């Protein structure tokens, strides 16, 4: 089994002293197996090209782009990638190009990539839009749709879809994660875990048949979670025997602090430029 090298290209924060790198509210990971070059999410588009160059990542070598979901802070950089690479396959859920909005106090804001599909198709990009898990490479698979099973996780009512003026709640069924089987064990790469981090990890264990997860990396979407919800989630996280939790993006400051207080040095705050091998 090849070593898998994962580099954070886009995150909300950047480590001090790494001057050529910039942060933005978004997420993107470069996964290098040696044989395959995979991009999981693309950020919102302002940071990925410069950060990739500064980190020595050639985006022209990317053969597969996986989108965790269709929000602009994860998929907004797609067209930037198209400028230097038009030979990749895009793997995502069929709903990834739905019209998506966030509604706050009666005001709606576009947060999707609805208009990008025609541009990508015209640019020659192969779209592999699947509801079910997709094997990208031996040992690397998408989760497919994630069932909502816990009674303490939900998709917030602020997310909407549909034509403007006829918005309905978006349950973000396009949300997915990446499962990597490594020498160390199962690693789960997360976008925002909108469908719930425990729902996601339960689904992963059902797909793999392995109840233990070695590491998770990405956003846990706990910025709105209260103390009671965090307590339930942390109790469930214990059941997976996770040894490393590299968290950032939408996890939230309070939740990250609570994670550190509960799990100690198993928690690693993620930043742009963070490189880890499994």
PyMOL commands that set and color helices and strands:
alter all, ss='L'
color gray80, all
select helices_A, chain A and resi 48-54+59-61+72-75+78-82+94-97+116-122+197-208+227-239+249-251+253-266
alter helices_A, ss='H'
color red, helices_A
select strands_A, chain A and resi 5-10+28-32+37-40+64-66+89-92+100-104+107-110+126-129+135-137+140-142+159-161+168-169+178-181+186-189+215-219+244-248+267-269+275-277
alter strands_A, ss='S'
color yellow, strands_A
deselect
rebuild
show_as cartoon
